[in-house]
Every structure is written in C-alpha cells, then in structure tokens.
C-alpha cells in the first residue's frame, strides 16, 4: 500500500508584551527558525505581524507532510534555555497543523 503524502503547514500564533517583541524576533532569526528548517519535512518559514495588533505574530512553516511537526525527531528536540525564557513570556499562543485540500478531499 502506498502512503500519500500531503502538503501541510504549521501555523503558530504568538502574542507578547511590547518589551518582549525584539527578543522574540532575535530568537526566531538566530535559533528557532534555523533549527526548524534543518529538520526533515520543514521546507520554509514565513513570519507575519497582525495588522491590528503590533504585539501579535504568526509563524507559517511549509511542511512536506503533516507528520514533520510531530515526528520523533521533532518531539525529542531539547529546548535551549533561551527558548524556555522566550516562551515563558508569551501571553497567548496557538499551534495547529493544517493539510492542503485537494479536489478529492472536499
């Protein structure tokens, strides 16, 4: 039996206090983004800021397949102290993996 791989995206929405935004960006640029993009199945990363809330950010990872965001390698990655410090400052966050719909899925 052949496994059909579906394109997917990992969407992470984060809100921080204004004083914590610069560190969040630096962490994404210097550590988190490069680590994720080095993992199997992670293709690209794009980041956005909410139009109506300058303290709310979105990270959009393109995945080759949805399991990339739950693989043993992904789940076993040890978080750095910097990552723990940055994430502790998140006021609100949400994370979802989305799969691309084809005409057969609708």
Protein Blocks (a to p, Z undefined) as FASTA:
>chain_A
ZZddddddddddddddfklmmmmmmmmmmmmmmmmmmpghiabdcddddfklckbccddd
ddfbfklmmgfklmmpccdfklmmmmmmpmbdcddddddddfklZZ
